[in-house]
Amino acid sequence: MMFFPTLAISLWMGGRNYLALLKSILVVAPLYLFWDFLATYRDSWVFNPSYVLGVYVYNLPVEEVLFFVVTPFATIMIYDFLRGRPDRRVKWGSWMGVVVGVLSILSSPLFMAHSYTFVDLLYLGMGLILTWVMDKGMLESLNFWKFMGLSYVPFMVFDFFLTALPVVEYGSGSILGVRVITIPVEDFMYSFSMLTLYTLFYRHFLGIQNTVR
């Protein structure tokens, strides 16, 4: 539903590199689809049949599969807008990224009883460390951190409805049970790791890795 308005804005804005974006999606989406298939199979979360079309790709509603295309297409547009603005290097970004990444991986075994929390921490940690290795400039870009902050505006709106109706229901014990309004804290980590990886590979295919821009 959000794709066509976003497409219209994207075309009006101009200057987007759709090929680099597509390549980023082709690299990152399978990582999260694999997790999604496995989590649904193990009942870490389920989709309320009252709110989906009923068309499935194996055990995932087609809407969930399209989520991994529509979300980066729409959200990376915020990053594209900021890329055209003056940027500033923030040296704390790279060391904070690697410290949080290492701590996320090291702490993940403590949460093995909560499947979503456990895998969330692994993906977050691996995503941040991979970014530190491939593109420190991204972590040291103030515009990147502005983008991540702004990305939580649409996230809060859409995830509120997904979890309030609910469209997505979490299995017993799969999450810690700590929520912001109706949104599990795990969803915040999920969004951060996913958008970090989409942005990392988008920059890679744009050829601007290790630059602050």
FIKEKE-693985 format. One record per residue (C-alpha): residue number from 1; residue in one letter; chain; x, y, z. Coordinates in pm, whole numbers, padded with zeros to 5 digits. Example, Ala and Ser with C-alpha at 12.3 -4.5 7.8 and 13.67 -1.06 7.14 Angstrom:
<rs>
r i:1&aa:A&ch:A&xx:01230&yy:-00450&zz:00780
r i:2&aa:S&ch:A&xx:01367&yy:-00106&zz:00714
</rs>
This chain:
<rs>
r i:1&aa:M&ch:A&xx:00000&yy:00000&zz:00000
r i:2&aa:M&ch:A&xx:00289&yy:00235&zz:00078
r i:3&aa:F&ch:A&xx:00490&yy:00141&zz:-00233
r i:4&aa:F&ch:A&xx:00312&yy:00350&zz:-00498
r i:5&aa:P&ch:A&xx:00306&yy:00680&zz:-00302
r i:6&aa:T&ch:A&xx:00673&yy:00622&zz:-00220
r i:7&aa:L&ch:A&xx:00750&yy:00549&zz:-00584
r i:8&aa:A&ch:A&xx:00581&yy:00875&zz:-00689
r i:9&aa:I&ch:A&xx:00784&yy:01074&zz:-00434
r i:10&aa:S&ch:A&xx:01101&yy:00890&zz:-00537
r i:11&aa:L&ch:A&xx:01052&yy:00971&zz:-00905
r i:12&aa:W&ch:A&xx:00971&yy:01333&zz:-00822
r i:13&aa:M&ch:A&xx:01282&yy:01362&zz:-00600
r i:14&aa:G&ch:A&xx:01510&yy:01214&zz:-00869
r i:15&aa:G&ch:A&xx:01877&yy:01132&zz:-00838
r i:16&aa:R&ch:A&xx:01829&yy:00786&zz:-00688
r i:17&aa:N&ch:A&xx:02046&yy:00497&zz:-00801
r i:18&aa:Y&ch:A&xx:01788&yy:00220&zz:-00840
r i:19&aa:L&ch:A&xx:02044&yy:-00035&zz:-00961
r i:20&aa:A&ch:A&xx:02257&yy:00004&zz:-00648
r i:21&aa:L&ch:A&xx:01943&yy:-00017&zz:-00436
r i:22&aa:L&ch:A&xx:01830&yy:-00334&zz:-00614
r i:23&aa:K&ch:A&xx:02170&yy:-00496&zz:-00565
r i:24&aa:S&ch:A&xx:02158&yy:-00409&zz:-00195
r i:25&aa:I&ch:A&xx:01813&yy:-00567&zz:-00166
r i:26&aa:L&ch:A&xx:01933&yy:-00882&zz:-00344
r i:27&aa:V&ch:A&xx:02218&yy:-00919&zz:-00094
r i:28&aa:V&ch:A&xx:02040&yy:-00833&zz:00231
r i:29&aa:A&ch:A&xx:01680&yy:-00950&zz:00185
r i:30&aa:P&ch:A&xx:01769&yy:-01324&zz:00169
r i:31&aa:L&ch:A&xx:01941&yy:-01299&zz:00509
r i:32&aa:Y&ch:A&xx:01624&yy:-01172&zz:00672
r i:33&aa:L&ch:A&xx:01390&yy:-01392&zz:00471
r i:34&aa:F&ch:A&xx:01582&yy:-01698&zz:00590
r i:35&aa:W&ch:A&xx:01542&yy:-01581&zz:00949
r i:36&aa:D&ch:A&xx:01173&yy:-01508&zz:00886
r i:37&aa:F&ch:A&xx:01104&yy:-01851&zz:00735
r i:38&aa:L&ch:A&xx:01281&yy:-02024&zz:01024
r i:39&aa:A&ch:A&xx:01118&yy:-01811&zz:01294
r i:40&aa:T&ch:A&xx:00771&yy:-01869&zz:01151
r i:41&aa:Y&ch:A&xx:00840&yy:-02242&zz:01121
r i:42&aa:R&ch:A&xx:00945&yy:-02251&zz:01489
r i:43&aa:D&ch:A&xx:00649&yy:-02031&zz:01596
r i:44&aa:S&ch:A&xx:00870&yy:-01749&zz:01722
r i:45&aa:W&ch:A&xx:00608&yy:-01532&zz:01555
r i:46&aa:V&ch:A&xx:00298&yy:-01590&zz:01347
r i:47&aa:F&ch:A&xx:00087&yy:-01377&zz:01115
r i:48&aa:N&ch:A&xx:-00277&yy:-01318&zz:01195
r i:49&aa:P&ch:A&xx:-00474&yy:-01460&zz:00898
r i:50&aa:S&ch:A&xx:-00741&yy:-01192&zz:00949
r i:51&aa:Y&ch:A&xx:-00501&yy:-00925&zz:00821
r i:52&aa:V&ch:A&xx:-00323&yy:-01092&zz:00529
r i:53&aa:L&ch:A&xx:-00437&yy:-01179&zz:00177
r i:54&aa:G&ch:A&xx:-00390&yy:-01550&zz:00227
r i:55&aa:V&ch:A&xx:-00127&yy:-01586&zz:-00047
r i:56&aa:Y&ch:A&xx:00184&yy:-01752&zz:00094
r i:57&aa:V&ch:A&xx:00544&yy:-01810&zz:-00011
r i:58&aa:Y&ch:A&xx:00599&yy:-02136&zz:00177
r i:59&aa:N&ch:A&xx:00499&yy:-02024&zz:00529
r i:60&aa:L&ch:A&xx:00523&yy:-01647&zz:00482
r i:61&aa:P&ch:A&xx:00241&yy:-01419&zz:00365
r i:62&aa:V&ch:A&xx:00331&yy:-01250&zz:00038
r i:63&aa:E&ch:A&xx:00301&yy:-00915&zz:00219
r i:64&aa:E&ch:A&xx:00587&yy:-01018&zz:00448
r i:65&aa:V&ch:A&xx:00808&yy:-01114&zz:00154
r i:66&aa:L&ch:A&xx:00737&yy:-00780&zz:-00016
r i:67&aa:F&ch:A&xx:00823&yy:-00603&zz:00311
r i:68&aa:F&ch:A&xx:01192&yy:-00671&zz:00243
r i:69&aa:V&ch:A&xx:01167&yy:-00487&zz:-00090
r i:70&aa:V&ch:A&xx:00929&yy:-00204&zz:-00004
r i:71&aa:T&ch:A&xx:01093&yy:-00111&zz:00327
r i:72&aa:P&ch:A&xx:01443&yy:-00040&zz:00189
r i:73&aa:F&ch:A&xx:01298&yy:00125&zz:-00121
r i:74&aa:A&ch:A&xx:01098&yy:00366&zz:00095
r i:75&aa:T&ch:A&xx:01334&yy:00415&zz:00389
r i:76&aa:I&ch:A&xx:01662&yy:00451&zz:00200
r i:77&aa:M&ch:A&xx:01495&yy:00749&zz:00030
r i:78&aa:I&ch:A&xx:01551&yy:00935&zz:00359
r i:79&aa:Y&ch:A&xx:01920&yy:00847&zz:00337
r i:80&aa:D&ch:A&xx:01935&yy:00962&zz:-00026
r i:81&aa:F&ch:A&xx:01787&yy:01295&zz:00078
r i:82&aa:L&ch:A&xx:02046&yy:01337&zz:00356
r i:83&aa:R&ch:A&xx:02335&yy:01235&zz:00126
r i:84&aa:G&ch:A&xx:02273&yy:01553&zz:-00067
r i:85&aa:R&ch:A&xx:02319&yy:01762&zz:00246
r i:86&aa:P&ch:A&xx:02641&yy:01871&zz:00424
r i:87&aa:D&ch:A&xx:02783&yy:01596&zz:00643
r i:88&aa:R&ch:A&xx:03021&yy:01584&zz:00938
r i:89&aa:R&ch:A&xx:03256&yy:01313&zz:01064
r i:90&aa:V&ch:A&xx:03175&yy:01177&zz:01411
r i:91&aa:K&ch:A&xx:03470&yy:00965&zz:01519
r i:92&aa:W&ch:A&xx:03276&yy:00805&zz:01803
r i:93&aa:G&ch:A&xx:03052&yy:00633&zz:01548
r i:94&aa:S&ch:A&xx:03301&yy:00368&zz:01442
r i:95&aa:W&ch:A&xx:03423&yy:00268&zz:01788
r i:96&aa:M&ch:A&xx:03071&yy:00273&zz:01927
r i:97&aa:G&ch:A&xx:02959&yy:00050&zz:01640
r i:98&aa:V&ch:A&xx:03228&yy:-00212&zz:01699
r i:99&aa:V&ch:A&xx:03185&yy:-00206&zz:02080
r i:100&aa:V&ch:A&xx:02807&yy:-00251&zz:02055
r i:101&aa:G&ch:A&xx:02861&yy:-00518&zz:01790
r i:102&aa:V&ch:A&xx:03099&yy:-00722&zz:02003
r i:103&aa:L&ch:A&xx:02885&yy:-00683&zz:02317
r i:104&aa:S&ch:A&xx:02573&yy:-00789&zz:02125
r i:105&aa:I&ch:A&xx:02734&yy:-01112&zz:02008
r i:106&aa:L&ch:A&xx:02892&yy:-01189&zz:02346
r i:107&aa:S&ch:A&xx:02566&yy:-01128&zz:02534
r i:108&aa:S&ch:A&xx:02343&yy:-01321&zz:02291
r i:109&aa:P&ch:A&xx:02389&yy:-01664&zz:02463
r i:110&aa:L&ch:A&xx:02234&yy:-01515&zz:02777
r i:111&aa:F&ch:A&xx:01907&yy:-01483&zz:02584
r i:112&aa:M&ch:A&xx:01889&yy:-01821&zz:02413
r i:113&aa:A&ch:A&xx:01562&yy:-01890&zz:02594
r i:114&aa:H&ch:A&xx:01410&yy:-01602&zz:02394
r i:115&aa:S&ch:A&xx:01458&yy:-01694&zz:02028
r i:116&aa:Y&ch:A&xx:01379&yy:-01352&zz:01879
r i:117&aa:T&ch:A&xx:01602&yy:-01168&zz:02127
r i:118&aa:F&ch:A&xx:01887&yy:-01416&zz:02074
r i:119&aa:V&ch:A&xx:01891&yy:-01398&zz:01693
r i:120&aa:D&ch:A&xx:01830&yy:-01022&zz:01704
r i:121&aa:L&ch:A&xx:02149&yy:-00969&zz:01902
r i:122&aa:L&ch:A&xx:02347&yy:-01193&zz:01666
r i:123&aa:Y&ch:A&xx:02226&yy:-01007&zz:01356
r i:124&aa:L&ch:A&xx:02284&yy:-00669&zz:01520
r i:125&aa:G&ch:A&xx:02634&yy:-00763&zz:01629
r i:126&aa:M&ch:A&xx:02737&yy:-00918&zz:01299
r i:127&aa:G&ch:A&xx:02586&yy:-00627&zz:01103
r i:128&aa:L&ch:A&xx:02777&yy:-00366&zz:01303
r i:129&aa:I&ch:A&xx:03107&yy:-00554&zz:01288
r i:130&aa:L&ch:A&xx:03068&yy:-00612&zz:00913
r i:131&aa:T&ch:A&xx:03000&yy:-00241&zz:00869
r i:132&aa:W&ch:A&xx:03308&yy:-00154&zz:01076
r i:133&aa:V&ch:A&xx:03519&yy:-00382&zz:00855
r i:134&aa:M&ch:A&xx:03373&yy:-00275&zz:00519
r i:135&aa:D&ch:A&xx:03282&yy:00090&zz:00569
r i:136&aa:K&ch:A&xx:03396&yy:00276&zz:00881
r i:137&aa:G&ch:A&xx:03309&yy:00597&zz:00701
r i:138&aa:M&ch:A&xx:02941&yy:00509&zz:00721
r i:139&aa:L&ch:A&xx:02957&yy:00472&zz:01099
r i:140&aa:E&ch:A&xx:03145&yy:00803&zz:01121
r i:141&aa:S&ch:A&xx:02891&yy:00987&zz:00908
r i:142&aa:L&ch:A&xx:02660&yy:01214&zz:01107
r i:143&aa:N&ch:A&xx:02408&yy:01190&zz:00822
r i:144&aa:F&ch:A&xx:02393&yy:00812&zz:00870
r i:145&aa:W&ch:A&xx:02299&yy:00855&zz:01235
r i:146&aa:K&ch:A&xx:02045&yy:01122&zz:01144
r i:147&aa:F&ch:A&xx:01900&yy:00877&zz:00893
r i:148&aa:M&ch:A&xx:01877&yy:00600&zz:01152
r i:149&aa:G&ch:A&xx:01701&yy:00835&zz:01394
r i:150&aa:L&ch:A&xx:01454&yy:00957&zz:01131
r i:151&aa:S&ch:A&xx:01384&yy:00599&zz:01019
r i:152&aa:Y&ch:A&xx:01218&yy:00534&zz:01353
r i:153&aa:V&ch:A&xx:00940&yy:00784&zz:01272
r i:154&aa:P&ch:A&xx:00772&yy:00565&zz:01005
r i:155&aa:F&ch:A&xx:00883&yy:00257&zz:01201
r i:156&aa:M&ch:A&xx:00687&yy:00367&zz:01510
r i:157&aa:V&ch:A&xx:00374&yy:00433&zz:01302
r i:158&aa:F&ch:A&xx:00370&yy:00109&zz:01103
r i:159&aa:D&ch:A&xx:00498&yy:-00119&zz:01378
r i:160&aa:F&ch:A&xx:00243&yy:00019&zz:01619
r i:161&aa:F&ch:A&xx:-00039&yy:-00098&zz:01394
r i:162&aa:L&ch:A&xx:00132&yy:-00430&zz:01322
r i:163&aa:T&ch:A&xx:00163&yy:-00508&zz:01692
r i:164&aa:A&ch:A&xx:-00157&yy:-00340&zz:01816
r i:165&aa:L&ch:A&xx:-00410&yy:-00510&zz:01586
r i:166&aa:P&ch:A&xx:-00209&yy:-00743&zz:01595
r i:167&aa:V&ch:A&xx:-00093&yy:-00848&zz:01249
r i:168&aa:V&ch:A&xx:00212&yy:-01017&zz:01403
r i:169&aa:E&ch:A&xx:00183&yy:-01225&zz:01719
r i:170&aa:Y&ch:A&xx:00490&yy:-01344&zz:01909
r i:171&aa:G&ch:A&xx:00531&yy:-01696&zz:02039
r i:172&aa:S&ch:A&xx:00549&yy:-01775&zz:02407
r i:173&aa:G&ch:A&xx:00894&yy:-01690&zz:02536
r i:174&aa:S&ch:A&xx:01031&yy:-01566&zz:02204
r i:175&aa:I&ch:A&xx:01065&yy:-01207&zz:02332
r i:176&aa:L&ch:A&xx:01160&yy:-01049&zz:02664
r i:177&aa:G&ch:A&xx:00818&yy:-00889&zz:02696
r i:178&aa:V&ch:A&xx:00953&yy:-00534&zz:02723
r i:179&aa:R&ch:A&xx:00753&yy:-00307&zz:02491
r i:180&aa:V&ch:A&xx:00741&yy:00056&zz:02387
r i:181&aa:I&ch:A&xx:00366&yy:00110&zz:02373
r i:182&aa:T&ch:A&xx:00286&yy:-00214&zz:02184
r i:183&aa:I&ch:A&xx:00622&yy:-00261&zz:02009
r i:184&aa:P&ch:A&xx:00871&yy:-00517&zz:02148
r i:185&aa:V&ch:A&xx:01219&yy:-00377&zz:02206
r i:186&aa:E&ch:A&xx:01345&yy:-00653&zz:01977
r i:187&aa:D&ch:A&xx:01173&yy:-00482&zz:01681
r i:188&aa:F&ch:A&xx:01388&yy:-00172&zz:01736
r i:189&aa:M&ch:A&xx:01706&yy:-00382&zz:01713
r i:190&aa:Y&ch:A&xx:01569&yy:-00568&zz:01411
r i:191&aa:S&ch:A&xx:01502&yy:-00243&zz:01226
r i:192&aa:F&ch:A&xx:01844&yy:-00104&zz:01315
r i:193&aa:S&ch:A&xx:02037&yy:-00411&zz:01196
r i:194&aa:M&ch:A&xx:01834&yy:-00447&zz:00877
r i:195&aa:L&ch:A&xx:01861&yy:-00082&zz:00770
r i:196&aa:T&ch:A&xx:02230&yy:-00074&zz:00861
r i:197&aa:L&ch:A&xx:02298&yy:-00365&zz:00624
r i:198&aa:Y&ch:A&xx:02079&yy:-00226&zz:00346
r i:199&aa:T&ch:A&xx:02263&yy:00107&zz:00374
r i:200&aa:L&ch:A&xx:02604&yy:-00060&zz:00393
r i:201&aa:F&ch:A&xx:02557&yy:-00249&zz:00068
r i:202&aa:Y&ch:A&xx:02380&yy:00043&zz:-00098
r i:203&aa:R&ch:A&xx:02689&yy:00255&zz:-00030
r i:204&aa:H&ch:A&xx:02910&yy:-00031&zz:-00147
r i:205&aa:F&ch:A&xx:02734&yy:-00051&zz:-00482
r i:206&aa:L&ch:A&xx:02737&yy:00328&zz:-00510
r i:207&aa:G&ch:A&xx:03115&yy:00311&zz:-00464
r i:208&aa:I&ch:A&xx:03121&yy:00552&zz:-00171
r i:209&aa:Q&ch:A&xx:03229&yy:00317&zz:00110
r i:210&aa:N&ch:A&xx:03475&yy:00457&zz:00366
r i:211&aa:T&ch:A&xx:03369&yy:00812&zz:00284
r i:212&aa:V&ch:A&xx:03169&yy:01051&zz:00498
r i:213&aa:R&ch:A&xx:02889&yy:01160&zz:00268
</rs>
